Amino acid sequence: MTEGNFVDYVKIHVSSGNGGSGSSHLHREKYITKGGPDGGDGGRGGHVIIKGNKNLWTLFHLKFKRHVRAEHGGNGGKQRSTGADGSDEYIEVPLGTVIRDTDTQKPIFEITEDGEEYVVAEGGMGGRGNWHFKSSTNQTPRYSQPGIDGKEVDITLELKILADVGLVGFPNAGKSTLLSVITAAKPKIADYEFTTLKPNLGIVKYRDFKTFVVADIPGIIEGAAEGKGIGHRFLRHIERNSTLLFLIPADADDITKQYEILLDELRRYNPEMLDKDRLIAISKSDMLDDELKAELKQELDKNLGAPYIFISSVAHQGLTELKDRLWEMLNKKPE
């Protein structure tokens, strides 16, 4: 999947179908000139339904679909025949999609399971035919009910990708390089900031054919929670990850300070993020000799206050241990 095909935010105007009108028909046959009322009911208008599809990873197929309309219900007919129901209109979305009211931005529903359905706009009920209204005092009613109009609503579909591990770090920290090495993903890699413009997903193959999913989130900068840079647009994708892997390069001016800035951005965006399991990977550690690494360990043990590991994606150092640590964190038994 190319970056241009990753779409995680779309706005759609949906309209359910109108209910069909009831019929005000009076029964007529060759030898029955004044039969009673026999007008049928109108059909129900079609619903607009959001449906989960586990085979979808993005909202790209909805990028150019701004209006979705369901079919109107058919009108009632003679001999109490009911009009046809309008066909429902389905909008298939990937798992992890949140449906919001565009006007209020309040969440309406969240699709988390394959095949899960939610009726976002109900079709109008069909009107009742005139045979419903006959009585001893009004034996030939010549009126029926019109159908109820369908609903129109503006919705926003917002995808929060479902991954086990979320990669968090500043731009150019080496997240895409790590993802390309431990998974089969092929993210764009270059020596400048904000190379990654959209989240990338990769499946890590572990021992005994076990797997887990890692998401590379575009780089966060200081002030991202307030909307600076582009990382803030994707902070919501980290909400679903059960484990956060912080990637900080070994040549950073102050590793502890970078970690604290990243933590603070997550805290300001959503304090619940800090409840997740965390592991810090010191990347590009192949640049450190044994003496520098020992000095850095002493400093990190004293100031960092979180588990860390030295890795190098280019030199393939510490990657097996990294996978082991992540697997343990993802599969630890609750206390």
Sine and cosine of phi, psi and omega as CSV:
sin_phi,cos_phi,sin_psi,cos_psi,sin_omega,cos_omega
0.00,0.00,0.82,-0.57,0.01,-1.00
-0.99,0.15,0.30,-0.95,-0.02,-1.00
-0.87,0.50,-0.60,0.80,-0.04,-1.00
-0.91,0.41,-0.36,0.93,-0.01,-1.00
-1.00,0.01,-0.10,0.99,0.01,-1.00
-1.00,0.03,0.93,-0.36,0.03,-1.00
-0.84,-0.54,0.82,-0.57,-0.07,-1.00
-0.84,-0.55,0.23,0.97,-0.08,-1.00
-0.40,-0.92,0.90,-0.43,0.05,-1.00
-0.66,-0.76,0.50,-0.87,0.09,-1.00
-0.91,-0.41,0.72,-0.69,-0.05,-1.00
-0.70,-0.71,0.63,-0.78,0.13,-0.99
-0.99,-0.16,0.88,-0.48,-0.04,-1.00
-0.93,-0.37,0.60,-0.80,0.01,-1.00
-0.72,-0.69,0.86,-0.51,0.09,-1.00
-0.99,0.14,0.24,-0.97,-0.06,-1.00
-0.98,0.20,0.50,-0.86,0.11,-0.99
-0.97,0.26,0.52,-0.85,0.11,-0.99
-0.95,0.30,0.55,-0.83,0.02,-1.00
-0.96,0.29,0.43,-0.90,0.01,-1.00
-0.98,0.19,0.58,-0.81,0.12,-0.99
-0.95,0.32,0.39,-0.92,-0.03,-1.00
-0.99,-0.10,0.57,-0.82,0.07,-1.00
-0.93,-0.36,0.63,0.78,-0.05,-1.00
-0.96,0.26,0.56,-0.83,0.10,-1.00
-0.92,-0.39,0.71,-0.70,-0.08,-1.00
-0.89,0.45,0.76,-0.66,0.05,-1.00
-0.68,-0.74,0.74,-0.67,0.12,-0.99
-0.67,-0.74,0.04,-1.00,-0.08,-1.00
-0.83,0.56,-0.71,0.71,-0.04,-1.00
-0.95,-0.31,0.15,0.99,0.05,-1.00
-0.85,-0.52,0.99,-0.14,-0.07,-1.00
-1.00,0.02,-0.37,0.93,-0.02,-1.00
-0.75,-0.66,0.91,0.42,0.05,-1.00
-0.97,0.26,0.21,-0.98,-0.02,-1.00
-0.98,0.20,0.00,-1.00,0.01,-1.00
-0.94,0.35,0.68,-0.73,0.04,-1.00
-0.62,-0.78,0.48,0.88,0.02,-1.00
-0.95,0.31,0.74,-0.67,-0.05,-1.00
-1.00,0.08,0.16,-0.99,-0.01,-1.00
-0.99,0.15,0.42,-0.91,0.10,-0.99
-0.98,0.20,0.42,-0.91,0.01,-1.00
-0.99,0.16,0.36,-0.93,0.03,-1.00
-0.95,0.30,0.58,-0.81,0.11,-0.99
-0.95,0.30,0.43,-0.90,-0.03,-1.00
-0.94,0.33,0.58,-0.82,0.09,-1.00
-0.99,0.11,0.37,-0.93,0.25,-0.97
-0.96,-0.29,0.86,-0.51,-0.17,-0.99
-0.85,-0.53,0.75,-0.66,0.12,-0.99
-1.00,-0.01,0.74,-0.67,-0.06,-1.00
-0.74,-0.67,0.72,-0.70,0.01,-1.00
-0.97,0.23,0.66,-0.75,0.03,-1.00
-0.71,-0.71,0.92,-0.39,-0.09,-1.00
-0.93,0.37,-0.26,0.96,-0.02,-1.00
-1.00,0.06,-0.08,1.00,0.03,-1.00
-0.99,-0.14,0.60,-0.80,0.00,-1.00
-0.86,-0.51,-0.11,0.99,-0.10,-0.99
-0.45,-0.89,0.23,-0.97,0.03,-1.00
-0.99,-0.15,0.36,0.93,-0.09,-1.00
-0.86,0.52,-0.59,0.81,-0.05,-1.00
-0.92,0.39,-0.20,0.98,0.02,-1.00
-0.96,-0.28,0.05,1.00,-0.12,-0.99
-0.84,0.54,-0.62,0.78,-0.06,-1.00
-0.95,-0.32,0.25,0.97,0.00,-1.00
-0.97,-0.26,1.00,-0.03,-0.11,-0.99
-1.00,0.00,-0.33,0.94,-0.03,-1.00
-0.74,-0.68,0.72,-0.70,0.08,-1.00
-0.79,-0.61,0.84,-0.54,-0.04,-1.00
-0.82,-0.57,0.75,-0.67,0.09,-1.00
-1.00,0.02,0.28,-0.96,-0.08,-1.00
-0.98,0.22,0.54,-0.84,0.06,-1.00
-0.97,0.24,0.44,-0.90,0.08,-1.00
-0.97,0.26,0.47,-0.88,0.01,-1.00
-0.99,0.17,0.42,-0.91,0.03,-1.00
-0.97,0.25,0.46,-0.89,0.06,-1.00
-0.93,0.38,0.34,-0.94,-0.02,-1.00
-0.80,-0.60,-0.14,-0.99,0.02,-1.00
-0.96,0.28,0.18,-0.98,-0.01,-1.00
0.82,0.57,0.61,0.79,0.05,-1.00
0.85,0.53,0.44,0.90,0.00,-1.00
-0.98,0.20,0.77,-0.64,-0.03,-1.00
-0.99,0.10,0.66,-0.75,0.06,-1.00
-0.91,0.41,0.42,-0.91,-0.01,-1.00
-0.93,0.36,0.61,-0.79,0.11,-0.99
-0.94,0.34,0.60,-0.80,0.08,-1.00
-0.93,0.37,0.61,-0.79,-0.01,-1.00
-0.94,0.34,0.64,-0.77,0.01,-1.00
-0.96,0.28,0.48,-0.88,0.04,-1.00
-0.93,-0.36,0.84,-0.54,-0.04,-1.00
-0.98,-0.20,0.68,-0.74,0.13,-0.99
-0.90,-0.44,0.94,-0.33,-0.02,-1.00
-1.00,0.06,0.71,-0.71,-0.05,-1.00
-0.71,-0.70,0.41,-0.91,0.08,-1.00
-0.94,0.33,0.36,-0.93,0.04,-1.00
-0.91,0.41,0.63,-0.77,-0.05,-1.00
0.99,-0.13,0.19,0.98,0.00,-1.00
-1.00,0.03,0.76,-0.65,0.06,-1.00
-0.98,-0.22,0.74,-0.67,0.04,-1.00
-0.98,-0.18,0.82,-0.58,0.00,-1.00
-0.85,-0.52,0.46,-0.89,0.18,-0.98
-0.97,0.23,0.85,-0.53,-0.09,-1.00
-0.88,0.47,-0.60,0.80,-0.06,-1.00
-0.95,0.33,-0.69,0.72,-0.08,-1.00
-0.99,-0.17,-0.27,0.96,-0.06,-1.00
0.90,0.44,0.26,0.97,0.05,-1.00
-0.99,0.16,0.69,-0.73,0.04,-1.00
-0.92,0.39,0.70,-0.71,0.01,-1.00
-0.99,-0.15,-0.73,0.68,-0.05,-1.00
-0.34,-0.94,0.25,-0.97,-0.02,-1.00
-0.69,-0.72,0.81,-0.59,0.00,-1.00
-1.00,-0.05,0.88,-0.47,-0.05,-1.00
-0.81,-0.58,-0.15,0.99,-0.06,-1.00
-0.80,-0.60,0.51,-0.86,0.02,-1.00
-0.91,0.41,0.76,-0.65,0.01,-1.00
0.99,0.11,-0.09,1.00,0.02,-1.00
-0.91,0.41,0.68,-0.73,-0.06,-1.00
-0.83,-0.55,0.53,-0.85,0.10,-1.00
-0.62,-0.78,0.81,-0.58,0.02,-1.00
-0.99,0.16,0.96,-0.29,-0.07,-1.00
-1.00,0.05,-0.37,0.93,0.06,-1.00
-0.54,-0.84,0.93,-0.37,-0.03,-1.00
-0.98,0.21,0.62,-0.78,0.06,-1.00
-0.95,0.31,0.47,-0.88,0.01,-1.00
-0.94,0.34,0.55,-0.83,0.04,-1.00
-0.95,0.32,0.54,-0.84,0.06,-1.00
-0.97,0.26,0.51,-0.86,0.04,-1.00
-0.96,0.27,0.41,-0.91,-0.01,-1.00
-1.00,0.06,0.61,-0.79,0.02,-1.00
-0.96,0.27,0.19,-0.98,-0.12,-0.99
-0.94,0.35,-0.29,0.96,0.00,-1.00
-0.93,0.38,-0.33,0.94,0.06,-1.00
-0.93,0.36,-0.40,0.92,-0.17,-0.98
-0.98,-0.20,0.07,1.00,0.03,-1.00
-0.96,0.28,0.54,-0.84,0.00,-1.00
-0.47,-0.88,0.02,-1.00,-0.01,-1.00
-0.92,0.40,-0.42,0.91,-0.01,-1.00
-0.99,-0.17,-0.23,0.97,0.02,-1.00
-0.66,-0.75,1.00,0.07,-0.15,-0.99
-0.99,0.10,-0.30,0.95,0.02,-1.00
-0.76,-0.65,0.92,0.40,0.03,-1.00
-0.90,0.45,0.73,-0.68,-0.03,-1.00
-0.95,-0.31,0.49,0.87,0.01,-1.00
-0.72,-0.69,0.37,-0.93,0.03,-1.00
-0.56,-0.83,0.11,-0.99,-0.02,-1.00
-1.00,0.01,0.63,-0.77,0.18,-0.98
-0.97,0.23,0.34,-0.94,0.06,-1.00
-0.96,0.29,0.40,-0.92,0.04,-1.00
-0.99,0.12,0.67,-0.74,0.00,-1.00
-0.91,0.42,0.51,-0.86,0.08,-1.00
-0.96,0.29,0.03,-1.00,-0.03,-1.00
-0.97,-0.24,0.54,-0.84,0.11,-0.99
-0.86,-0.51,0.73,-0.69,-0.01,-1.00
-0.50,-0.86,0.57,-0.82,0.11,-0.99
-0.99,-0.10,0.83,-0.56,-0.01,-1.00
-0.85,-0.52,0.44,-0.90,0.10,-1.00
-0.89,-0.46,0.79,-0.61,0.07,-1.00
-0.98,-0.22,0.83,-0.56,-0.10,-1.00
-0.80,-0.60,0.88,-0.47,-0.05,-1.00
-1.00,-0.02,0.79,-0.62,0.17,-0.99
-0.91,-0.40,0.95,-0.30,-0.15,-0.99
-0.89,0.45,0.57,-0.83,-0.03,-1.00
-0.99,-0.15,0.96,-0.27,0.03,-1.00
-0.69,-0.73,0.37,-0.93,-0.01,-1.00
-0.99,0.16,-0.66,0.75,-0.07,-1.00
-0.84,-0.55,0.74,-0.67,0.08,-1.00
-0.95,-0.31,0.78,-0.62,0.03,-1.00
-1.00,0.06,0.84,-0.54,-0.04,-1.00
-0.85,-0.52,0.72,-0.69,0.02,-1.00
0.00,-1.00,0.17,-0.98,0.05,-1.00
-0.96,0.28,0.31,-0.95,0.07,-1.00
-0.83,0.56,0.61,-0.80,0.05,-1.00
0.92,0.40,0.47,0.88,0.02,-1.00
-1.00,0.07,-0.18,0.98,0.01,-1.00
0.98,-0.22,0.30,0.95,-0.04,-1.00
-0.91,0.41,-0.71,0.71,-0.02,-1.00
-0.91,0.41,-0.61,0.79,0.03,-1.00
-0.89,0.45,-0.70,0.72,0.02,-1.00
-0.88,0.47,-0.70,0.71,-0.02,-1.00
-0.88,0.47,-0.63,0.78,-0.03,-1.00
-0.94,0.35,-0.41,0.91,-0.05,-1.00
-1.00,0.06,-0.66,0.75,-0.09,-1.00
-1.00,-0.05,-0.14,0.99,0.04,-1.00
-0.73,-0.68,0.01,-1.00,0.04,-1.00
-1.00,-0.03,0.10,1.00,-0.01,-1.00
-0.93,0.37,0.48,-0.88,-0.01,-1.00
-0.82,-0.57,0.93,0.36,0.02,-1.00
-0.95,0.30,0.35,-0.94,0.04,-1.00
-0.94,0.33,0.75,-0.66,-0.03,-1.00
-0.80,-0.60,0.79,-0.62,0.05,-1.00
-0.40,-0.92,0.26,-0.97,-0.09,-1.00
-1.00,-0.02,0.81,0.58,0.12,-0.99
-0.45,-0.89,0.33,-0.94,-0.09,-1.00
-0.95,0.31,0.44,-0.90,0.02,-1.00
0.85,0.53,0.62,0.78,0.14,-0.99
-0.89,0.46,-0.68,0.73,0.04,-1.00
-1.00,0.09,0.86,-0.51,0.00,-1.00
-0.94,-0.33,-0.23,0.97,0.02,-1.00
-0.68,-0.73,0.47,-0.88,0.03,-1.00
-0.88,0.48,0.60,-0.80,0.08,-1.00
-0.89,-0.45,0.65,-0.76,0.04,-1.00
-0.94,-0.34,0.62,-0.78,0.07,-1.00
-0.62,-0.78,0.58,-0.81,0.01,-1.00
-0.98,-0.20,0.87,-0.50,0.01,-1.00
-1.00,0.03,0.84,-0.54,0.07,-1.00
-1.00,0.07,0.86,-0.52,-0.03,-1.00
-0.96,-0.28,-0.13,-0.99,-0.03,-1.00
-0.90,0.43,0.45,-0.89,0.09,-1.00
0.82,0.57,0.64,0.77,0.09,-1.00
0.89,0.45,0.36,0.93,0.07,-1.00
-1.00,0.06,0.46,-0.89,-0.03,-1.00
-0.65,-0.76,0.37,-0.93,0.23,-0.97
-0.54,-0.84,0.34,-0.94,-0.14,-0.99
-0.96,-0.27,0.72,-0.69,0.03,-1.00
-0.89,-0.45,0.70,-0.72,0.04,-1.00
-0.92,-0.40,0.81,-0.59,0.07,-1.00
-1.00,-0.07,0.94,-0.33,-0.03,-1.00
-1.00,-0.03,0.67,-0.74,0.06,-1.00
-0.78,0.62,0.54,-0.84,-0.15,-0.99
-0.83,0.56,0.67,-0.74,0.04,-1.00
-1.00,-0.06,0.66,-0.75,0.10,-0.99
-0.89,-0.45,0.27,-0.96,0.01,-1.00
-0.89,0.46,0.79,-0.61,-0.06,-1.00
0.99,-0.12,0.11,0.99,-0.04,-1.00
-0.88,0.48,-0.59,0.81,-0.02,-1.00
-0.89,0.45,-0.42,0.91,0.04,-1.00
-1.00,-0.02,0.01,1.00,0.07,-1.00
0.96,-0.29,0.11,0.99,0.01,-1.00
-0.98,0.22,0.47,-0.88,0.03,-1.00
0.92,0.39,-0.37,-0.93,0.03,-1.00
-0.91,-0.41,-0.23,0.97,-0.05,-1.00
-0.86,0.51,-0.52,0.86,-0.05,-1.00
-0.89,0.45,-0.45,0.89,-0.03,-1.00
-0.93,0.37,-0.31,0.95,-0.10,-0.99
-0.89,-0.46,0.11,0.99,0.02,-1.00
-0.87,0.50,-0.50,0.86,-0.02,-1.00
-0.89,0.45,-0.42,0.91,-0.02,-1.00
-0.93,0.36,-0.38,0.93,-0.01,-1.00
-0.98,0.18,-0.32,0.95,-0.07,-1.00
-0.86,0.52,-0.52,0.86,-0.09,-1.00
-1.00,0.04,-0.24,0.97,-0.06,-1.00
-0.97,0.25,0.71,-0.71,0.01,-1.00
-0.98,0.17,-0.38,0.92,-0.01,-1.00
-0.74,-0.67,0.66,-0.75,0.03,-1.00
-0.93,-0.36,0.78,-0.63,0.05,-1.00
-0.95,-0.32,0.94,-0.34,0.01,-1.00
-1.00,0.07,0.80,-0.61,-0.01,-1.00
-0.93,-0.37,0.89,-0.46,-0.02,-1.00
-0.78,-0.63,0.81,-0.58,-0.04,-1.00
-0.94,0.35,0.53,-0.85,-0.03,-1.00
-0.91,0.41,-0.40,0.92,-0.02,-1.00
-1.00,-0.02,0.24,0.97,0.05,-1.00
-0.91,0.41,0.52,-0.85,-0.01,-1.00
-0.88,0.48,-0.67,0.75,-0.01,-1.00
-0.53,-0.85,0.98,-0.22,-0.08,-1.00
-0.89,0.45,-0.69,0.72,-0.02,-1.00
-0.89,0.46,-0.67,0.75,-0.01,-1.00
-0.91,0.41,-0.65,0.76,0.02,-1.00
-0.88,0.47,-0.67,0.74,0.01,-1.00
-0.89,0.45,-0.69,0.73,-0.01,-1.00
-0.91,0.42,-0.60,0.80,0.04,-1.00
-0.91,0.42,-0.69,0.72,0.02,-1.00
-0.89,0.46,-0.69,0.73,0.04,-1.00
-0.87,0.49,-0.68,0.74,-0.03,-1.00
-0.90,0.43,-0.63,0.78,0.04,-1.00
-0.89,0.45,-0.66,0.75,0.03,-1.00
-0.92,0.40,-0.64,0.77,-0.01,-1.00
-0.89,0.45,-0.67,0.74,-0.04,-1.00
-0.95,0.32,-0.50,0.86,0.03,-1.00
-0.96,0.26,-0.73,0.68,0.00,-1.00
-0.33,-0.94,0.95,-0.31,-0.05,-1.00
-0.84,0.54,-0.42,0.91,-0.01,-1.00
-0.92,0.38,-0.29,0.96,0.03,-1.00
-0.87,0.49,-0.50,0.86,-0.08,-1.00
-0.97,0.24,-0.14,0.99,0.05,-1.00
-0.99,0.15,-0.17,0.99,-0.04,-1.00
-0.98,0.20,0.40,-0.92,0.08,-1.00
-0.92,0.40,0.62,-0.79,-0.06,-1.00
-0.76,-0.65,0.61,-0.80,0.11,-0.99
-0.66,-0.75,0.69,-0.73,0.01,-1.00
-0.96,-0.26,0.80,-0.60,0.07,-1.00
-0.95,-0.32,0.86,-0.50,0.06,-1.00
-1.00,0.05,0.98,-0.21,-0.09,-1.00
-0.99,0.12,0.16,-0.99,0.01,-1.00
0.84,0.54,0.51,0.86,-0.07,-1.00
-0.97,0.23,-0.06,1.00,0.08,-1.00
-0.93,0.36,-0.23,0.97,0.05,-1.00
-0.98,0.19,-0.19,0.98,-0.06,-1.00
-0.99,-0.12,0.71,-0.71,0.16,-0.99
-1.00,0.06,0.06,-1.00,-0.09,-1.00
-0.87,0.49,-0.61,0.79,-0.03,-1.00
-0.93,0.38,-0.71,0.70,0.02,-1.00
-0.90,0.44,-0.63,0.78,-0.01,-1.00
-0.91,0.42,-0.63,0.78,0.01,-1.00
-0.91,0.42,-0.68,0.74,0.04,-1.00
-0.89,0.46,-0.68,0.74,-0.02,-1.00
-0.91,0.41,-0.62,0.79,0.02,-1.00
-0.87,0.49,-0.70,0.71,0.01,-1.00
-0.86,0.51,-0.69,0.73,-0.02,-1.00
-0.92,0.40,-0.68,0.73,-0.05,-1.00
-0.94,0.34,-0.62,0.78,0.03,-1.00
-0.87,0.49,-0.56,0.83,-0.06,-1.00
-0.99,0.14,-0.59,0.81,-0.17,-0.99
-0.94,-0.35,-0.43,0.90,-0.20,-0.98
-0.96,0.27,-0.72,0.70,0.04,-1.00
0.93,0.36,0.45,0.89,0.02,-1.00
-0.42,-0.91,0.45,-0.89,0.01,-1.00
-0.91,0.42,0.62,-0.78,-0.01,-1.00
-0.62,-0.78,0.25,-0.97,-0.02,-1.00
-0.51,-0.86,0.60,-0.80,0.05,-1.00
-1.00,-0.01,0.77,-0.64,0.02,-1.00
-0.66,-0.75,0.29,-0.96,0.17,-0.99
-0.59,-0.81,0.91,-0.42,-0.01,-1.00
-0.93,0.36,-0.63,0.78,-0.04,-1.00
-0.94,0.35,-0.70,0.71,-0.04,-1.00
-1.00,0.01,0.00,1.00,-0.01,-1.00
0.83,0.56,0.68,0.74,0.03,-1.00
-0.98,-0.18,0.72,-0.69,0.10,-0.99
0.96,0.29,0.12,0.99,-0.07,-1.00
-0.96,0.28,-0.60,0.80,0.04,-1.00
-0.91,0.42,-0.69,0.72,0.04,-1.00
-0.89,0.45,-0.60,0.80,0.03,-1.00
-0.89,0.46,-0.71,0.70,0.03,-1.00
-0.88,0.48,-0.66,0.75,0.02,-1.00
-0.88,0.48,-0.72,0.70,-0.03,-1.00
-0.89,0.46,-0.70,0.71,-0.01,-1.00
-0.90,0.43,-0.65,0.76,0.00,-1.00
-0.90,0.44,-0.67,0.74,0.04,-1.00
-0.88,0.48,-0.68,0.73,-0.02,-1.00
-0.92,0.40,-0.61,0.79,-0.02,-1.00
-0.96,0.29,-0.44,0.90,-0.11,-0.99
-0.89,-0.45,0.28,0.96,0.04,-1.00
-0.93,0.36,0.56,-0.83,-0.01,-1.00
-0.98,0.22,0.65,-0.76,0.04,-1.00
-0.90,0.45,0.61,-0.79,-0.04,-1.00
-0.96,0.29,0.00,0.00,0.00,0.00
